[in-house]
Amino acid sequence: MTTETPRFRLGFLTHVQGRDDDPARTYRNAQELFVAADELGFDAGWVAQHHVSAGGGGLSSPWTFLAHAAAKTTRIRLGTAITILPLEDPIRLAEDVAAVDSLSGSRVELGVGSGSSALEYAAFGKDAARKRELNSENLEVLHRALANEEVGTPGFRIQPPAADFTGRIWQGVFSGDGAAYAAAGGSNLLLNRAAYGFDAPTDEVQRPWADAYLAAWSQPHRPRIGLSRFVFPAKDRRTALQQIGDDVHAAALRTAESGAFPKGLDRDEALRRFHSFYGHPDNIVAALQQERVLPVATDLITQFTPAIPDHDAAIRALELIATEVAPALGWKPATKPEPAGA
């Protein structure tokens, strides 16, 4: 393994949500977040794929979206956290990824996972009970396709040919065994903003997963751990709660219907369950400095979901993250574009 420590990177994640029935405006606003983040020095912008919104998001075609974002930005990396791999043809996915990577100047980061919606699996004619098996099968084909090996049938390779994706494939996991599996396959690790189904704090649950991942890592390049966290800075706690409080509470009540959270949560407990960091930037920094997983993370991926703040408030929150929160945690904007896989 190389001795060089990966640079600490700052990202943001959007689930591409809106408050009304105007998807064009919702998509346009999400694109503007990418432009703003690019100008603010964020290292990466991520989108989540959802075929059924269910309060989680509204983007079913992330690579089309990221192709558009590539044309509107100059340096920010473009990723999915995640693409639902069992519902994709891995060869077709590899072609889309290679095309966006070519258009963007090798700025793509590919995060994959198995998803959770039984309705989505039914819609695509897939067996949700086999989602882990399907994820593993498709990931193996995806790796070979992006390595420009023959896939599908003798003599066939994807085009455009893929650039080097070493260090640019990520897996979202929900257990220590899943983290060890990701490491064994050479994937980077993506950790969700909340640990569903646990009463303990999210970072207390996830730190052993990160440790299991690092213990299982055996590749020659350094691993990356992407830590997704709900971060919403504002001028004070009250202002932040006005923007996010009701949305987070409603999302927790929806989540409770599936059994992932207890029923009847109040707003404060909902914010705790989503491991939320909000309020004045100084308070957020102090809280993040106590975060158990952050010391081993290489990428902090901030997000506002499950809240849907006003667009202007979202832009302002990105500004505060880039200018006050992240620098206090040791982040510095890149002085030059990083090579793919850095």
C-alpha positions in Angstrom: 0.0 0.0 0.0 1.2 3.5 -0.7 2.2 5.7 2.2 0.4 8.7 0.9 -2.7 9.7 2.9 -5.7 10.6 0.6 -6.6 14.3 0.8 -9.6 15.1 2.9 -12.4 16.0 0.5 -15.6 17.8 0.9 -18.8 16.8 -0.9 -22.5 17.4 -0.9 -25.3 15.0 -1.8 -28.8 15.9 -3.1 -31.7 13.5 -3.5 -33.2 16.0 -6.0 -36.4 16.8 -4.1 -38.9 19.6 -4.4 -42.0 20.8 -2.6 -44.4 21.0 -5.6 -45.3 19.2 -8.8 -42.8 21.0 -11.0 -40.0 18.6 -11.7 -38.4 21.0 -14.1 -37.9 23.5 -11.3 -36.7 20.8 -8.9 -34.1 19.6 -11.4 -33.1 23.1 -12.3 -32.5 24.0 -8.6 -30.5 20.8 -8.1 -28.3 21.7 -11.0 -27.8 25.1 -9.5 -26.5 23.5 -6.3 -23.8 21.7 -8.4 -22.8 25.1 -10.0 -22.7 26.8 -6.6 -20.7 23.9 -5.1 -18.3 24.0 -8.0 -17.7 27.7 -7.5 -17.3 27.3 -3.7 -14.6 24.7 -4.1 -16.5 21.5 -3.1 -14.6 18.5 -4.3 -17.6 16.3 -5.2 -21.3 16.5 -5.9 -23.4 13.4 -5.4 -26.9 12.4 -6.4 -29.0 9.5 -5.1 -31.1 7.3 -7.4 -34.8 6.7 -6.5 -37.2 5.1 -8.9 -40.0 5.6 -6.4 -39.9 8.8 -4.4 -41.7 7.8 -1.2 -40.3 11.0 0.3 -36.8 10.0 -0.5 -36.0 11.8 -3.7 -37.1 12.2 -7.3 -34.1 11.2 -9.5 -34.5 8.0 -11.4 -31.9 8.7 -14.1 -28.8 10.0 -12.4 -26.3 9.6 -15.3 -28.5 11.8 -17.5 -28.6 14.4 -14.7 -24.8 14.2 -14.2 -24.1 14.6 -17.9 -25.9 17.9 -17.7 -24.1 18.9 -14.6 -20.8 18.1 -16.3 -21.6 20.7 -18.9 -22.4 23.3 -16.3 -19.4 22.8 -14.1 -15.6 22.8 -14.5 -13.9 21.0 -11.7 -16.2 19.3 -9.2 -16.3 15.5 -9.2 -19.7 13.9 -10.1 -21.0 10.9 -8.4 -23.9 8.6 -7.4 -24.6 7.7 -3.8 -26.0 5.4 -4.9 -26.9 3.8 -8.3 -29.2 0.9 -7.5 -27.0 -1.8 -9.2 -29.3 -4.8 -9.1 -31.9 -2.9 -11.2 -29.3 -2.0 -13.8 -27.8 -3.9 -16.7 -24.2 -3.6 -15.6 -22.9 -3.3 -19.2 -25.3 -0.5 -20.1 -24.5 1.2 -16.9 -20.7 1.0 -17.6 -21.4 2.6 -21.0 -23.3 5.5 -19.4 -20.6 5.9 -16.8 -17.8 5.9 -19.4 -19.6 8.4 -21.5 -20.2 10.9 -18.6 -16.6 10.4 -17.5 -15.4 11.2 -21.0 -17.6 14.3 -21.3 -16.6 15.6 -17.8 -12.8 15.1 -18.1 -12.7 12.0 -15.8 -14.6 13.5 -13.0 -16.9 10.6 -12.3 -17.2 8.7 -8.9 -19.5 5.7 -9.1 -21.3 4.6 -6.0 -23.4 1.5 -6.1 -25.7 -0.4 -3.7 -28.7 -2.7 -3.5 -31.4 -0.1 -2.6 -34.3 -1.0 -0.3 -37.6 -0.5 -2.1 -39.6 -3.7 -2.8 -41.8 -1.7 -5.1 -38.8 -0.7 -7.3 -37.7 -4.3 -7.5 -41.2 -5.4 -8.5 -41.4 -2.7 -11.2 -38.2 -4.0 -12.8 -39.1 -7.6 -12.5 -36.3 -8.4 -10.0 -36.5 -10.5 -6.8 -35.9 -8.3 -3.8 -35.0 -11.3 -1.8 -32.0 -11.8 -4.1 -30.8 -8.2 -4.0 -27.4 -8.9 -2.3 -26.7 -11.7 -4.8 -27.8 -9.6 -7.8 -25.6 -6.7 -6.5 -22.6 -8.9 -6.3 -23.1 -10.5 -9.7 -23.6 -7.1 -11.4 -20.7 -5.5 -9.6 -18.4 -8.2 -10.9 -19.5 -7.5 -14.5 -19.3 -3.7 -13.9 -15.7 -4.0 -12.7 -14.7 -6.0 -15.8 -16.6 -3.6 -18.2 -14.9 -0.5 -16.7 -11.6 -2.3 -16.9 -12.2 -2.6 -20.7 -12.3 -6.3 -20.5 -14.6 -8.4 -22.7 -18.1 -8.7 -21.3 -21.4 -10.2 -22.4 -19.9 -12.1 -25.3 -16.5 -12.8 -26.8 -15.1 -9.7 -28.6 -17.4 -7.1 -27.0 -16.0 -4.2 -24.9 -17.8 -1.1 -23.9 -17.3 2.2 -25.8 -16.2 4.8 -25.2 -13.3 2.9 -23.6 -13.3 3.7 -19.8 -10.5 5.6 -18.2 -8.8 4.1 -15.1 -11.5 3.6 -12.5 -9.1 2.3 -9.8 -10.2 4.1 -6.6 -13.4 5.5 -8.1 -15.9 2.7 -7.4 -17.8 3.0 -4.1 -20.2 0.7 -2.2 -22.9 1.7 0.2 -23.1 -0.8 3.1 -25.2 -1.3 6.2 -23.1 -3.7 8.2 -19.6 -4.7 9.2 -19.7 -7.7 7.0 -20.8 -5.5 4.1 -17.9 -3.2 4.8 -15.4 -6.1 4.8 -16.9 -7.3 1.5 -16.5 -3.9 -0.1 -12.9 -3.8 1.0 -12.2 -7.3 -0.4 -13.5 -6.1 -3.8 -11.4 -3.0 -3.7 -14.3 -0.6 -3.5 -14.4 2.6 -1.5 -16.8 2.8 1.4 -20.0 4.9 1.6 -21.7 5.2 5.0 -25.3 6.5 5.2 -26.4 9.6 7.1 -28.4 7.4 9.6 -28.1 3.8 10.9 -31.6 2.5 10.6 -32.8 -0.2 13.0 -30.5 0.8 15.8 -31.2 2.8 19.0 -27.5 3.8 19.5 -26.1 6.9 17.9 -25.3 6.5 14.2 -21.6 7.1 14.6 -21.4 4.6 17.4 -23.0 2.0 15.2 -21.0 2.8 12.1 -17.5 3.2 13.5 -17.0 -0.6 13.8 -18.1 -0.9 10.2 -15.4 1.5 9.2 -12.8 -0.3 11.3 -13.9 -3.7 9.7 -13.4 -2.1 6.3 -9.9 -0.8 7.0 -8.9 -4.1 8.6 -10.0 -6.0 5.5 -8.3 -3.6 3.0 -5.5 -5.2 1.0 -5.2 -3.2 -2.2 -2.0 -1.3 -3.2 -3.8 2.1 -3.2 -5.2 3.8 -0.1 -8.9 3.3 0.6 -11.4 6.1 0.8 -14.3 6.3 3.3 -17.1 8.6 2.4 -19.1 9.7 5.4 -22.6 11.1 4.6 -24.0 13.4 7.2 -27.0 15.7 7.6 -25.4 19.2 7.9 -27.5 22.4 7.8 -25.8 25.6 9.1 -27.7 28.8 9.5 -27.3 31.9 11.6 -28.6 30.1 14.7 -30.4 27.0 15.8 -33.9 28.6 15.6 -33.4 29.6 12.0 -32.1 26.2 11.1 -35.1 24.5 12.7 -37.5 26.7 10.9 -36.1 25.3 7.6 -35.5 21.7 8.5 -37.5 20.7 11.7 -40.9 19.7 10.3 -39.4 17.9 7.3 -37.1 15.8 9.4 -39.9 15.0 11.8 -42.2 13.9 9.0 -39.5 11.8 7.4 -38.8 10.0 10.7 -42.5 9.2 11.1 -42.5 7.8 7.5 -39.4 5.7 8.3 -41.1 4.4 11.4 -43.8 2.8 9.3 -41.3 0.4 7.9 -40.0 -0.4 11.4 -36.6 1.2 10.9 -37.4 3.9 13.5 -39.7 3.5 16.5 -43.2 4.9 16.1 -44.3 8.2 17.8 -41.0 10.0 17.7 -41.0 13.7 18.6 -39.0 16.2 16.6 -35.9 16.2 18.8 -35.7 12.4 18.7 -36.2 12.5 14.9 -33.3 14.9 14.6 -31.2 12.6 16.7 -32.2 9.5 14.7 -31.0 11.2 11.5 -27.8 12.2 13.3 -28.4 15.8 12.4 -25.9 18.6 12.7 -27.6 22.0 12.5 -27.5 25.6 13.8 -24.7 28.1 13.9 -21.5 26.9 12.2 -19.5 27.0 15.4 -22.0 24.6 17.1 -21.9 22.3 14.1 -18.1 22.2 14.1 -18.0 21.4 17.8 -20.5 18.6 17.3 -18.6 17.2 14.2 -15.4 17.2 16.2 -17.0 14.6 18.5 -18.2 12.5 15.5 -16.7 9.0 15.9 -16.4 8.0 12.3 -15.1 11.4 10.9 -11.5 10.8 12.1 -11.1 7.8 9.7 -13.1 9.3 6.9 -11.4 10.7 3.8 -14.6 12.3 2.4 -17.3 14.3 4.3 -20.4 14.2 2.2 -22.9 16.8 3.5 -26.6 16.7 2.7 -29.9 18.3 3.6 -32.1 15.3 3.0 -34.6 14.5 4.5 -35.2 18.2 4.8 -36.2 20.3 1.7 -35.0 23.8 2.6 -35.9 26.8 0.4 -33.5 27.0 -2.5 -31.9 30.3 -1.3 -31.4 28.7 2.2 -29.8 25.7 0.6 -27.3 27.8 -1.3 -26.5 29.8 1.8 -26.0 26.5 3.7 -23.5 25.3 1.1 -21.6 28.6 1.5 -21.4 28.3 5.2 -20.2 24.6 4.9 -17.5 25.6 2.5 -16.3 28.8 4.2 -16.8 28.1 7.9 -17.7 24.5 8.8 -15.3 22.4 6.6 -12.2 24.6 7.0 -12.5 24.4 10.8 -12.4 20.6 10.4 -9.2 20.7 8.4 -10.5 20.9 4.8 -8.9 23.2 2.2 -10.1 23.7 -1.4 -7.9 21.9 -3.9 -5.4 24.2 -5.5 -5.6 22.3 -8.8 -7.8 19.6 -10.2 -7.2 16.2 -8.7 -6.4 13.2 -11.0 -9.1 10.6 -11.3 -9.1 8.2 -8.3 -7.0 10.5 -6.1 
